[in-house]
Structures are given as C-alpha cells and as structure tokens.
C-alpha cells in the first residue's frame, strides 16, 4: 500500500522503513550495541544514544549525525541486542533518509556507494578499478595514497583492467527500474 | 537439507574473478580433489555488497533476488557462496521475502518486470565452508591429506558476516574452521577476535577507522604467534593482506602475517602445487610461513640485492 509517511512521527517512519523495525520501541538503553561496535569510537553518538534521540523526535540531529556512516555493517550489535532490534538495518534506513533529504554528514561516503553502484547498474557486476577511479575524481588524495597498492594488485593479477558484463542487461535494468518505481511510492 | 549427490549451484561473486582469483583457483582445485561439483549460476549479477542498500532498499533486494530466481530456475536447491558478503545478502533477502509479505510482494513485482519470479525458501543459501565441513565432512577431508600442515600455527579468521545474523553457528566464537584446520594438521591458536569485522569498505572511506580495525585483528593473531591467518572471505583477505603495509606505517608496527584462504590450506595439505592454488598472489608474502612445513616456496621476483659478502663492484 502506498505510504507517504504523512502524519507519522520520525520514530514511526524509521521503524516502518526497516524490516522488523517495530521492535525499536523495545530498546532498553542498555548500551550493548555501542559497547560491541568496532567503529563506535569514531561515532558522534553510539547507536543507543541515537535511538533515544529518535524517540525524542530529534530528526535533524539524527540525520546529520555521522553514526550511520561509520557503521561497518558487521551486525555485531544486531546479534548481541537483547531485544533483537535490527540495528544494522536501522543504520541503512537512516542513511537512505539522510540521502533522500539531501543533507547529511560530511563524512558520508555517498560518493563511494555511488561509484560502486554505478558499475553494478551499468554492467551487472562490480568493477573495483573503475569504482576506485571514479571515487578518486571526488577524492584525488585517495589515488595518491592508494595508487601504489593498485599497481601491485594489477601486477599480481588481482585487479582486472576491464569490467565484466552480464549478458541479460535489459532484464536486470527492467527489474531495477521497476524496483525504483516501487521505492518511490514510499517515502524512503 | 544437504545434498548427497555432491552437486551444488555456485554463486562465485564478483571478487572471485578479481581480488580473490586465488580463492577461485583453490576452490576449483579442492573441489576436483573431493569430487564436488559446483555449477556456476548462468549470468548471475553482483549482490550489491553493502553499497546498494544504502541507496535504495527495494532495488537492492531485487538485485539480489534475481540471482535466487536464476538459481531456482536451474533447479538448484543448494546455492553455494564462497564470499561472506554475498552469502549474507543472498541469505538475508531469501529470509526477508519469507518473513515480510510487503518485501516479498515488492521484490516479486520488480522481478516480474524482467520476466522472473522467486518463491522464498526454495533455494538454501550456504557458505562454501559449510559444504566442506558439514556435507563433505572432516573425515573425508582427512582421507585426502598427503602433506599435513604440521608445525604451522594458524589463526582461524571467520570475519563477521558468516555467523551473523540468523546463523546456525555462534556469532561470537564459532569453531568449525578451527576443526577443519586442526584436521589438516595445523596448530590452531586461540583467536578471540576471530569474528571481528575487518573494516569492510572503510579502507576506501575512512582510513584511520579501517586501519585500526585491521591492526587489532593482526595484533590478536600475532600475540599468539600465528604464522598465518586463514580466512573464508575475499573482503577479509584483501583488507588484512593488502593493507598490512599501510597499517604498519600508521601504527609503527612490524606485522608480517600472510593471509590465506582455507581452500589454499586444504590444497597444500592435499599435496597440490602453489600454482594450482594461486599461492604467491598475496601482497604479504607467505614464504616464511610455508618454509616451516617444508612446502615449496612460492615463486617471487628475484631480489636485486647483492650478497652481503660480495665484492663492492658496481652493478650494471
């Protein structure tokens, strides 16, 4: 059913956009998530703090936080949460919400995600050398710092110079376009 | 759920043709030795890693579901993924389609636009390690050993995504890779960080965050005098191996821990050659480690450095 999210609180929208997200209301504020997080030290707020902020309706603060962008998607918090909250998936939801409103933390790695996804949508396969080069256009510094490693990877035969392409690209494109249309019916 | 015929659908994933070519080579080599048939799903596509879902969830699920649909169409009931990320994505979307009617309906609509369909639960997604340990079994593996890995200390590194979430193995301290390596004759060291994340895509985005995560894992393995880290995932191998020099630079450490695939270790124990197993394509050389078990040394570029005792003649 189309759902534009109108009239719903920030909290309700986050929960609705996450598979199994309705258990977010059961957060005990125990902090196991932040304590387990391998990249937690670099986050503005731990997941626990972020969930309290979501309950308090602090939409702007949450969506401009660096927390979701420092999530490495290892699901450690998810498997340890005593309330079985899908924390990692909530981080993905917050990333998408921040992107949709076009205003996110400066450390958001959206150019990396875009560079990677670009080749997947074009060829049906990822292409590391291409994604790194495209990303490098936004971050020339990365090319300088990681260029040497790139050369080593190429000489070891671990970074093919040309992308692979699947045969039935029209089919994949049709599927992805339809999926994007479906996603547009929703807010996130 | 396991198949006794030894035939499986195979989803190699993008890395196997690139950064993890040696994983593919060694997988093919050990499958041949064990009589396992992995049939590559025709025209499979990328799983989107952890990037696509940051941008569009319905598209990300549909991208993944196309692979499930193709595998089901080919009649596979078991689909094998050797990469933790691919495994998690395929396994997760299959589970979501089964559990959440809305996702099932949305993905179904998207697949239909490409003339495909998928009934959740019809393909059982499994990791290659699971096939080796559960279906082939430790005994059958042991029977193939001609050169036990005696004297080699290894740290079994599972990485994060195989055992999380909804896994039959412990997310904190799984032991099936330990058992396999022990059966190969190696000494398995205590490795509390065996399921800690390698940093994933962070090496591209925030070096300081990524390198510190890699450092912790290397340090943990080094503390127990491991000669090598054995992994089951292309991303883990890449991060721990290729970025080791950068980590050493950033933290003024001197780690030298080769990072090898479990399939390469099996191949060595089966007496297969380095060439067949892609050994030698690591950035952090495995030479010293393999010298301990009398394994032939991987071919490397001859050093241009002259002998210490040579006469001080000019070099041409």
Interface residues (C-beta under 8 A of the other chain):
Chain A: X17 X19 X20 X38 X39 X42 X70 X72 X73 X74 X75 X76 X78 X79 X80 X86 X92 X93 X95 X96 X99 X107 X109 X110 X112 X113 X114 X116 X117 X120 X124 X125 X126 X127 X128 X132 X135 X142 X145 X149 X152 X153 X156 X157 X158 X159 X160 X164 X166 X167 X168 X171 X172 X174 X175 X176 X177 X178 X179 X180 X182 X183 X186 X188
Chain B: X14 X17 X18 X19 X20 X21 X43 X44 X45 X46 X48 X49 X50 X51 X52 X53 X54 X55 X56 X57 X58 X59 X61 X62 X63 X66 X88 X96 X99 X100 X103 X106 X107 X109 X110 X111 X112 X113 X114 X115 X116 X160 X161 X163 X164 X165 X171 X195 X196 X197 X199 X200 X201 X202 X204 X205 X206 X207 X208 X209 X213 X216 X242 X243 X246 X281 X283
